[in-house]
Amino acid sequence: MELISSLAEQYAIRFTSSDEALLQEIQQTTLSSHTHAHMLSSPVQGKFLAFISTILQPLYVLEIGTFTGYSALCLAEGLQPNGALHTIELREEDATTAQKNFSFSNRNNQIHLHTGNALDIIPQLDYEWDLVFIDADKTNYTAYYELVLPRLSKKGIIIADNVLFHGQVLEEQISGKNAKAIHAFNEHVANDSRTEQVLLTVRDGLLLIKKK
């Protein structure tokens, strides 16, 4: 299901500030050569993540699902000089690609890439997060949320990607493991008295969450 028309998407890109050269190169290379290029954040979404980061000026950022590194570099834009971004990728091949892309960034020394299962790695990262981006396996979204929420700072924001899951969550009878997991996650957050949230219809849906 196409939730946003391609014309509207192209119009949004036209009137959104352009990425810097490195981000443009990652976009082009991933789209032209990666078999799962659809997992890449769009330029509009990337600029949105960069805006949030720049506004928050986070000390510590957590990304769950690195892919080829584009979104991590967007999230790192607002980092404080002594801040750090920790990003977790399950696939070794994508982690290798992301690390190479990070090496070309002037924020390389602030980005820490972890390869492995996020459910095992997150408890080992003893930080208070100002910004969290969840964009990994959909069946574990609720588990990731519960792991990071206790460590979310007072000003912190969790951003969960793909919360519309290609429109499948809008179906009267939701089918498919991932769509069901995303719908369950959305309901879990909506019913959580500790937080408040807003769901944005940007690309495949972004859910912004903060503590009350």
Backbone as a ProteinNet text record, in pm:
[ID]
protein_1_A
[PRIMARY]
MELISSLAEQYAIRFTSSDEALLQEIQQTTLSSHTHAHMLSSPVQGKFLAFISTILQPLYVLEIGTFTGYSALCLAEGLQPNGALHTIELREEDATTAQKNFSFSNRNNQIHLHTGNALDIIPQLDYEWDLVFIDADKTNYTAYYELVLPRLSKKGIIIADNVLFHGQVLEEQISGKNAKAIHAFNEHVANDSRTEQVLLTVRDGLLLIKKK
[TERTIARY]
84.2	0	87.8	64.8	140.1	69.3	129.3	65.2	88.9	205.3	241	269.7	207.6	228.3	373	421.8	559.9	579.9	474.3	483.6	502.2	426.9	440.6	578.7	627.4	760.7	868.3	860.8	958.4	947.4	826.3	806.4	869.3	851.5	909.7	1062.1	1118.7	1264.6	1312.7	1238.6	1276.6	1285.7	1195.7	1191.3	1248.6	1329.4	1404.9	1552.5	1621.8	1764	1840.2	1934.1	2010.7	2107	2134.5	2234.4	2373.9	2465.7	2605.9	2655.1	2771.4	2823.1	2833.3	2881	2898	2763.7	2662.1	2530	2470.4	2492.5	2444.8	2512.6	2641.1	2715.4	2663.9	2636.1	2582.4	2445.7	2362	2231.2	2245.5	2326.1	2340.7	2399.4	2502.7	2568.2	2475.2	2404.7	2312.7	2198.8	2140.7	2027.8	2067.1	2189.7	2232.3	2288.9	2329.9	2401.8	2351.2	2269	2226.1	2094.1	2088.7	1967.4	1847.8	1874.1	1766.2	1766.6	1785.9	1797.3	1672.7	1556.7	1432.9	1439.1	1536.9	1551.3	1617.8	1670.6	1741.5	1644.8	1679	1599	1604.2	1493.4	1488.9	1559.4	1596.2	1659.1	1572.7	1441	1352.3	1353.4	1345.8	1349.8	1485	1591.4	1724.9	1739.4	1686.6	1694.4	1609.3	1496.7	1414	1491.8	1559.5	1640.2	1750.5	1812.9	1918.1	1862.8	1741.1	1676.9	1652.6	1596.2	1568.9	1697.8	1802.1	1930.8	1987.3	1979.5	2033.2	1955	1824.7	1741.6	1770.4	1782.5	1804.2	1945.1	2044.2	2184.7	2216.3	2197.7	2211.3	2356	2366.6	2496.8	2518.5	2414.5	2424.5	2305.7	2338.2	2238	2253.7	2139.9	2140.4	2060.7	2120.7	2049.8	2047.3	1929.3	1913.8	1881.2	1980.6	1967.4	2047.2	2173.1	2264.5	2245.9	2225.6	2222.1	2354.4	2352.9	2479.5	2532.5	2469.1	2525.3	2465.8	2373.7	2316.9	2245.4	2152.6	2073.1	2158.4	2261.3	2349.6	2418.5	2464.7	2531.4	2433.8	2308.8	2206.3	2181.4	2169.1	2143.4	2260.5	2379.6	2499.4	2518.8	2439.4	2463.2	2457.5	2372.1	2358.3	2436.6	2517.9	2592.9	2675.2	2673.6	2762.4	2907.6	3002.9	3143.2	3197.3	3147.5	3191.8	3090.7	2996.1	2891	2931.7	2843.6	2872.4	2743.3	2754.3	2644.5	2683.2	2597.9	2618.7	2514.9	2561.4	2471.4	2496.7	2389.7	2397	2346	2426.2	2388	2410.7	2310.1	2318.9	2402.7	2385.8	2453	2596.3	2692	2833.3	2867.8	2809.5	2841	2796.4	2675.9	2627.9	2709.3	2748	2830	2964	3022.8	3149.7	3133.4	3024.6	2996.4	2976.2	2898.3	2871.8	3000.1	3084.9	3211	3298.2	3298.9	3374.4	3316.7	3183.8	3120.2	3147.3	3146.3	3174.8	3317	3408.3	3549.2	3570.8	3475.8	3487.1	3423.4	3362.2	3294.2	3384	3367	3444.4	3392	3283.9	3232.1	3266.9	3356.3	3392.2	3432.3	3506.2	3553	3441.6	3323.2	3209.7	3109.8	3131.3	3037.8	3096.5	3021.6	3067.9	2972.7	3025.4	2945.6	2960.8	2847.1	2845.3	2779.2	2844.1	2789.6	2737.7	2611.1	2554.2	2407.8	2356.1	2215	2191.1	2102.9	2077.1	2022.1	1946.1	1890.5	2001	2113.8	2228.4	2315.8	2326.2	2418.5	2362.3	2233.9	2176.1	2196.7	2175.3	2196.3	2341.3	2435.1	2576	2614.6	2527.7	2556.4	2495.5	2576.9	2529.3	2529.3	2433.7	2422.8	2278.9	2262.4	2129	2109	2010.7	1994.6	1908.7	1957.9	1881.3	1803.3	1847.6	1781.3	1801.7	1693.3	1698	1621.9	1683	1617	1607	1483.3	1458.6	1421.5	1505.4	1481.8	1545.5	1504	1562.4	1448.9	1469.8	1368.3	1240.1	1130.1	1003.1	946.7	976.4	919.8	975.6	1085.2	1145.1	1130.1	1047.4	1031.2	989.1	892.6	845.9	956.5	1033.4	1145.4	1250.6	1281.2	1378.5	1326.3	1200.8	1137.4	1148.8	1117.6	1123.1	1265.8	1362.1	1501.9	1553	1510.5	1567.3	1487.9	1358.8	1277.8	1329.3	1369.8	1420.3	1546.5	1618.2	1741.9	1724.3	1601.4	1575.4	1581	1654	1667.2	1535.4	1528.4	1405.7	1368.5	1469.6	1443	1446	1469.1	1493.6	1372.6	1402.4	1299.7	1336.8	1239.6	1253.2	1180.1	1247	1183.7	1182.5	1063.6	1049.7	1007.9	1080.1	1054.7	961.4	901.4	817.4	692.2	637	522.2	390.7	395	279.7	299.6	419.3	460.1	391.4	426.5	379.3	226	160.2	14.9	-53.9	22.9	-37.7	-108.5	-67	-132.9	-271.4	-302.7	-432.5	-537.7	-495.2	-588	-684.5	-805.8	-906.9	-862.7	-805.7	-746.6	-596.7	-520.9	-376.3	-313.9	-240.2	-172.7	-23.7	53.8	198.6	260.7	366.4	433.5	478.7	541.2	595.7	487.2	384.5	274.6	204.7	182.7	119.7	207.4	338.3	430.5	431.5	430.3	429.1	298.9	185.8	57.4	54.4	107.6	113.5	203	313.8	403	331.8	265.8	192.9	89.2	18.8	-81.1	-14.2	98.5	172.2	212.3	266.2	308.1	186.6	80.6	-40.4	-100.7	-84.3	-141.9	-44.4	73.4	175.5	154.2	120.6	92.5	217.6	336.3	461.7	498.8	439.1	484.7	369.3	405.5	311.7	380.7	301.6	359.7	280.3	345.6	278.9	328.1	232.1	266.1	262.4	374.9	387.7	382	309.5	298.8	410.4	532.5	651	698.7	703.5	743	664.8	727.3	659	612	605.5	554.6	665.7	664.7	758.6	677.5	709.6	643.9	743.3	710	795.1	738.4	824	781.7	868.6	806.8	882.5	814	889.6	831.6	740.9	637.1	547.7	615.4
-119.7	0	124.9	215.8	340.5	446.8	482.7	577.5	721.9	748.9	883.4	877.9	965.1	962.9	996	936.8	961.3	1107.6	1171.8	1313.8	1399.3	1366.8	1440.8	1418.6	1295.1	1263.9	1343.1	1346.8	1421.9	1572.3	1620.7	1762	1794.4	1704.1	1723.6	1727	1637.1	1634.7	1765.8	1814.2	1938.1	2055.8	2060.6	2175.1	2144.4	2039.9	2006.9	2033.5	2091.8	2121.2	1995.9	2012.3	1898.6	1844	1714.5	1651.2	1697.6	1684.7	1708	1595.5	1614.5	1523.7	1378.9	1357	1220.3	1148.8	1216.1	1154.5	1126	1214.5	1191.6	1068.9	1054.5	939.3	809.2	808.3	688.1	654.1	754.9	733.3	667.6	727.2	680	539.7	515	384.2	275.1	303.1	204.4	173.6	276.6	257.3	181.9	199	136.8	-3.3	-39	-165.5	-259	-210.6	-295.6	-364.9	-494.5	-571.4	-533.1	-469.4	-426	-273.5	-206.6	-60.6	8.7	-60	-0.3	28.7	-31.2	-10.2	123.6	189.8	315.5	429.5	514.5	633.9	726.1	792.8	887.1	1017	1099.6	1228.9	1317.2	1315.6	1396.3	1344.3	1213.1	1154.3	1179.5	1167.5	1193.8	1336	1430.8	1570.6	1593.8	1522.9	1533.1	1483.7	1370.3	1317.8	1415.8	1475.8	1573.1	1695.9	1740.2	1853.4	1824.1	1707.7	1669.7	1667.5	1609.9	1603	1742.6	1828.1	1963.6	2042.7	2021.4	2090.8	2039.4	1907.7	1847.5	1868.9	1877.4	1883	1768.6	1644	1529.7	1503.7	1447.5	1402	1257.7	1175.5	1035.4	996.1	935.3	890	739.7	670.1	526.6	500.9	426.2	382.6	230.7	174.5	29.3	-4.4	-50	-78.1	21.2	-7.8	85.4	88.1	-29.5	-49.1	1.7	95.3	138.6	269.2	316.9	429.7	566.3	575.5	706	771.4	700.2	760	793.8	714.1	743.3	877.9	904	1031.7	1147.6	1126.4	1229.9	1254.6	1147	1157.5	1220.9	1210.1	1262	1412.1	1472.9	1612.9	1709.3	1682.6	1775	1735.2	1631.1	1584.4	1695.3	1696.7	1786	1744.9	1838.4	1807.3	1686.6	1665.1	1550.7	1436.3	1443.8	1342.4	1222	1120.7	997	936.2	873.8	797.7	651.4	566.1	421.9	361.8	287.2	228.2	78	2.3	-144.1	-204.7	-294.1	-361.3	-511.4	-588.8	-734.5	-794.2	-742.9	-800.1	-748.9	-839.9	-801.9	-726.4	-767.3	-701.7	-555.6	-529.6	-391.2	-311.4	-375.5	-307.4	-264.9	-350	-317.8	-198.6	-198.4	-86.3	42.2	35.3	154	208.8	119.6	164.8	237.2	187.7	254.6	392.9	401.5	531.8	628	578.4	664	720.8	643.9	685.2	812.5	845.2	965.9	1087.6	1067	1175	1239.6	1370.6	1438	1405.8	1328.7	1283	1136.2	1083.1	940.5	900.9	988	953.6	957.2	1009	1013.3	900.8	824	718	582.1	504	372.7	266.6	181.6	78.8	-54.2	-115.6	-245.9	-345.9	-459.7	-562.5	-678.7	-713.2	-824.5	-801.4	-879.9	-874.7	-757	-666.3	-546.7	-580	-688.2	-726	-759.7	-807.2	-837.1	-714.4	-629	-515.5	-398	-368.2	-250.3	-250.7	-362.5	-361	-332.5	-351.5	-326.4	-179.8	-100.3	41	124.1	164.2	230.3	382.4	430.5	573.6	618.7	748.8	808.3	868.1	816.3	852.2	977.8	1069.3	1188.3	1166.4	1072.4	1045	898.1	829.8	687.8	670.5	599.9	570	419.2	369	225.8	195.8	120	87.6	-48	-148.4	-281.6	-382.9	-507.3	-610.9	-574	-578.9	-526.7	-607.9	-737	-823	-790.9	-715.4	-682.4	-535.1	-461.6	-319.1	-296.5	-372	-352.7	-384.5	-487.6	-523.1	-412.5	-356.4	-246.1	-125.6	-95.8	17.2	1.2	-116.3	-140.5	-136.6	-171.2	-165.2	-21.1	63.4	198.5	300.7	277.6	378	412.2	314.9	350.4	436.5	433.5	509.8	633	669	788.4	910.8	1014.1	1134.3	1211	1311.3	1389.6	1459	1501.2	1568.6	1471.2	1343.5	1245.1	1213.3	1172.8	1133.6	999.6	909.8	785.1	804.3	768.7	772.4	629.9	579.4	445.1	457.1	388.3	395.1	282.8	300.9	199.2	162.8	258.9	225.6	217.8	249.3	224	96.8	47.3	-75.6	-95.1	-6	-14.6	-14.2	40.9	47.4	-78.3	-181.1	-308.1	-299.7	-205.4	-190.3	-128.1	-75.2	-12.7	-112.1	-232.7	-333	-378.1	-410.9	-454.3	-580.5	-672.9	-792.8	-787.8	-751.5	-737.9	-876.1	-896.2	-1024.7	-999.3	-1100.3	-1086.1	-1060.4	-1131.4	-1124.6	-983.1	-913.8	-781.4	-677.2	-681.6	-586.1	-605.3	-729.6	-757.1	-706.7	-725.7	-682	-529.6	-460.8	-314.8	-262.4	-321	-278	-301	-413.8	-443	-342	-304.8	-204.5	-69.8	-28.4	98.8	100.5	-9	-18.1	-16.5	-84.6	-90.1	50.5	129.2	265.9	353.2	339.1	419.2	394.8	274.6	238.2	255.1	309.5	325.7	459.1	454.6	576.5	658.7	601.7	672.1	772.2	757.9	835.2	899.9	991.5	1044.9	1042.6	1045.6	1020.1	1089.5	1102.8	1152.6	1069.1	1024	943.8	1033.3	1041.7	1124.9	1038.3	1085.9	1010.5	1051.1	1047.2	1071.8	938.4	926.6	805.5	684.6	594.7	474.1	486.9	610.9	634.8	645.1	753.3	773.9	798.5	726.2	747.1	815	936.8	1010.8	993.5	956.2	922.3	995.7	1049.9	1109.8	1078.2	1090.5	1068.8	1185.1	1155.9	1261.4	1345.3
0	0	0	-94.5	-102	-19.6	94.2	184.5	142.7	85.6	42.2	-106.9	-183.1	-327.8	-361.4	-467.5	-509.5	-547.1	-600.2	-634.4	-509	-404	-278	-217.2	-227.4	-174.2	-246.7	-378.8	-457	-430.2	-410.4	-378.5	-243.1	-147	-13.6	-21.7	-100.9	-117.6	-179.6	-278.2	-347.9	-252.2	-154	-63.7	74.6	81.4	202.6	176.4	271.6	253.7	214.3	124	72.7	176.8	168	253.3	214.1	310	277.8	186.8	128.3	25.3	72.7	195.7	245.7	254.6	306.1	317.9	180.1	86.1	-49.5	-110.7	-84.1	-136.8	-76.1	53.9	118.9	60.4	40.7	-20.8	-157.7	-241.5	-379.9	-385.7	-306.6	-307.3	-255.6	-146.1	-88.8	-184.8	-242.2	-333.3	-459.7	-503.7	-629.2	-611.9	-490.7	-476.7	-367.7	-274.4	-162.8	-196.4	-170.3	-202.8	-114.8	-1	88.2	101.4	-10.6	-10.2	43.7	39.2	89.2	239.5	308.7	452.2	484.9	384.4	404.4	433.8	528.9	555.7	434.8	407.3	295.3	334.3	234.9	267.9	357.1	336.4	420.4	563.5	578.4	712.1	777.5	700	752.6	802.9	726.3	768.5	893.4	904.2	1024.9	1146.9	1133.6	1244.8	1282.9	1182.7	1209.2	1280.2	1241	1307	1454.4	1483.3	1621.9	1702.8	1644.8	1713.7	1739.9	1641.1	1655.7	1760.9	1765.3	1864.7	2005.6	2020.1	2152.4	2205.2	2114.9	2155.2	2252.1	2207.9	2298.7	2342.4	2461.8	2508.7	2465.9	2480.7	2440.6	2352.2	2239.8	2143.5	2124.4	2115.7	2087.3	1960.1	1869.2	1749.1	1746.7	1728.9	1720.6	1575.8	1503	1360.4	1278.5	1253.8	1186.6	1036.2	975.8	831.1	772.1	678	617.8	676.8	784	858	830.6	734.7	698.2	815.2	877.6	985.1	1107.6	1134.4	1247.9	1230.4	1109.8	1083.3	1094.5	1056.4	1074.6	1223.5	1299.9	1443.7	1518.9	1462.4	1528.6	1508.7	1424	1386.8	1504.5	1602.6	1714.3	1838.4	1828.6	1945.8	2010.6	2142.7	2215.2	2188.4	2201	2170.9	2246.5	2367.6	2447.3	2445.1	2351.9	2343	2260.3	2259.1	2185.5	2133.5	2019.6	1961.6	1956.8	2012.6	2007.8	1914.1	1816.1	1718.4	1709.2	1694.4	1700.9	1570.4	1512.7	1388.8	1402.2	1366.2	1375.6	1262.6	1141.3	1023.9	1012.2	1009.5	1004.3	876.5	764.6	637.4	638.6	689.3	697.9	799	907.7	1008.3	949	868.2	802.5	708.9	632	541.8	620	727	809.2	869.8	921.6	982.6	881.2	759.1	652.9	626	621.4	598	712.9	834.8	950.5	944.1	888.9	886.1	805.1	718	636.2	703.1	820.6	889.8	994.7	1013.2	1117.7	1257.2	1264.9	1393.8	1420.3	1342.7	1354	1495.2	1563.9	1699	1802.6	1764	1856.7	1831.9	1725.1	1688.3	1723.8	1801.3	1847	1793.2	1707.5	1642	1714.9	1747.8	1813.7	1719.3	1699.6	1612.2	1695.9	1676.1	1751.6	1782.2	1875	1913.1	2008.8	1968.6	2048.3	2186.8	2198.4	2328.8	2428.1	2377.7	2463.6	2486.8	2386.9	2392.1	2471.6	2455.8	2521.8	2673.1	2744	2889.8	2930.4	2838.8	2868.9	2852.4	2792.6	2767.4	2879.9	2974.7	3096.2	3077.7	2998.5	2971.6	2990.8	3009.9	3009.8	2870.8	2798	2657.2	2639.4	2557.4	2521.7	2392.9	2311.8	2184.8	2149.8	2117.7	2080.9	1949.9	1855.7	1728.8	1714.4	1708.1	1694.2	1549.6	1481.9	1341.1	1310.4	1385.9	1370.6	1348.4	1389.5	1369.9	1443.5	1371.7	1421.9	1538.4	1542.3	1647.1	1785.6	1791.7	1921.6	1959.4	1887	1918.4	2063.9	2111	2248.2	2348.5	2321.5	2409.4	2411.6	2294.8	2289.3	2366.7	2347.5	2417.1	2568.3	2617.6	2762.1	2816.1	2733	2775.6	2786.1	2693.4	2689.1	2770.1	2790.4	2859.4	2999.6	3082	3215.2	3210.7	3099.3	3085.9	2997.5	2968.8	2889	2980	2937.1	3018.5	3023.5	3109.9	3124.6	2993	2918.2	2790.3	2673.1	2703	2598.5	2511.6	2388.8	2292.4	2230.7	2223.4	2148.5	2016.4	1907.2	1775.2	1720.8	1693.1	1636.7	1490.6	1403	1259.3	1214.6	1097.3	1031.8	1110.1	1186.2	1270.2	1191	1062	974.4	892.8	893.1	825.1	689.3	598.4	459.5	449.6	549.6	549.1	597.7	630.1	669.5	804.3	890.1	1019.9	1005.1	886.1	862.2	815.4	784.3	734.8	844.2	804.3	901.6	973.8	899.1	957.2	931.3	1033.8	1016.4	1004.6	898.3	876.6	862.3	887.2	877.5	1013.3	1039.9	1170.2	1205.2	1110.7	1139.1	1160.2	1076.5	1091.4	1225.8	1264	1393.7	1508.5	1495.1	1600.7	1613	1499.2	1501.8	1561.8	1523.1	1578.7	1730.8	1774.4	1918.2	1990	1926.2	1983.7	1995.4	1888.1	1891	2003.3	2020.7	2127.7	2265.2	2275.9	2402.7	2447.3	2353.9	2386.2	2417.6	2338.9	2360.9	2498.3	2550.7	2680	2796.5	2769.6	2872.8	2944.2	3071.3	3148.2	3177	3150.4	3179.1	3070.7	2952	2837.2	2762.1	2672.7	2575	2439.7	2332	2201.6	2091.7	1975.9	1856.4	1738.5	1657.3	1540.6	1417.4	1349	1230.4	1104.8	1004.7	880.1	784.1	832.6	750.4	695.6	566.1	496.7	547.1	623.5	670.3	814.4	863.8	998.7	1102.6	1177.6	1288.7	1414.6	1520.9	1649.8	1743.9	1786.8	1880.6	2020.9	2114.1	2249.3	2350.3	2453.8	2564	2695.8	2803.7	2936.3	2972.8	3051.9	3099.3	3205.8
[MASK]
++++++++++++++++++++++++++++++++++++++++++++++++++++++++++++++++++++++++++++++++++++++++++++++++++++++++++++++++++++++++++++++++++++++++++++++++++++++++++++++++++++++++++++++++++++++++++++++++++++++++++++++++++++

